[in-house]
Amino acid sequence: MDETDRAIINRLQDGFPISDRPFQAVAGELGIDEGTLIERLQRMLDTGLLSRFGPMFHAERLGGALSLCAMRIPETEFDRVATQVNAFPEVAHNYARDHAFNMWFVLATETSERMASVLGEIADVTGFPVYDMPKEEEFFVGLRFDV
């Protein structure tokens, strides 16, 4: 990662303009051209430097559902199960924890009815139960990492 990549990451954490050419607007702020910005973002995604670039939606306001989920996975099965869980397009933010519940992920579905279905599908595919912990109250925490 060079200084331009760092500048891109730091800038995009502060929001993305709503315009006909948002990449062009950000590129102009950074002193690069639109194509360069898009190419660098794609490279960072392709190499795993970034795991995701996209909007954060309020699923419930759009008619969907969102939940934090946990699983108890034996260490010998962790990589296999992580790959299976991550294959679901509804899964985001999958991470390991040093706890009896050692796999945690966020599940977001287009409809509230789909939530139970996906939870069941994940359990069926992996062979392990999924513990669903839907949010009861929402808090906004501004999280930013300067790189």
N, C-alpha and C positions, 0 to 999 in steps of 0.2 A: 504494500500500500504506500503510495507516495502522497505528497502534500495535497495534490489535486483531489485524490480519492478522499483524504481526510476532510477537505473543505466541502466536498459533495455530501458526505455523510453528516457532518455537523450542520450544514445548511438545511438539508432535507428533514432533519429532526425538528426543525422549527415550523414546519408546515409546507404545504404545496399550494401554489397559487391556483385559483379557479379562473381560467382564461382559455381562449382558443388554443394557445400554444404554451402550456405551463412549463414544459421542459426548456423551451426557448427563453422564457422569462428567467428561470433559475440559472440557466447557462450564462445569460447576460450578466447576472449578478456576480457570477463566479469568474467571469472573464474568459469563458470558453464558448465553443459553439454547441448548438443543440445536439448535433450528431455525436460529438465527443462525450457529452453528458450521458446520452442514452447508451453509447457503447461501453462506457466505464461502468455504469450501473449494471448492465447485462453481464460484463466480465466479473464484477464482484458477486453477482448472484450465481453465475456458472461455477465459480471457484469456491463458493461456500463462504466467502468473506461476509456476505450478507445472506441471511436465510430467507428474507422476505422484503419486498418493497411494494407497498400498496396502501390503500386507505384502511382506516379503522372504522367500521360501521357499528352503529348501535342496533344490534340484531333485533331486539324486542320492538323497537320503534318501527322496524321494517317488516314486522309480522313474524320474525323468526325467534329463535331461542339460543341461549348461550349458557354454558355450564362449565365449571371446573370439575375435572374427573381425575380419579386416582385408581391405580392398580397395584397389586402386590405381585411382583414378578421375580422368580428365582434368577439369580445372577447369570446362571448358565443359559437362560432363555431370554435375557433382557434385549439383546441386539435383534433377535428374531422378532420378538413382540413389538419392539419399537418400529421396525421396518413395516410390520403389518399395520400397526396403528397409524403411522404416518402416511400410509397409502390412502387413507380416507381423506377426501378433499375438505371435509368438515373439521379436520383436526389442525390445531395450531399450537405453537408454544410447548411442544412436548419436551420434557426435561426429566432428568434423573435426580432423585433426592436420597439422602442417607437417612432412611426411615423405613419402617415396615411397609408403608405405602411408598414404594420407591420410583414409580412412574406417574407423573402428573402431566395433564394436558388440558387445553381449552378446546371445547367442542362447540361449534357454532353451526346451526342448521337454518335453512331457509324458512321452515315452518316449525311451530312448536310441536306439532304432531310427529315430525321427523326425528326429533330428539330421541325418543324412546326406541325408535327403529334402529338408529345408528348405534346407540348404546348396545342393543342386542346383537347387532351385526359384528361389532368389535369383539364382544364376548365370544360369539360363535367362532369367529376367525382365529382368535388368539388362544381360546381354551381357558381364559381367565376372566373372572368377574370384573366388571367396571363399576366403580363407586361414583355415583352422580351427586355432585354438590352444587346445585343451582344457587345463584346469588340471591340473597334476601334484600340486600341494600347495595346501592352503587356509590362508590367514592371515586372522585377524580384525583389521581396522583400524577402530577407532571413528572415524567421520567425522561431524562436526557443524559446521554453519555458523550462527553467530548472525547474525540479521538484525535 
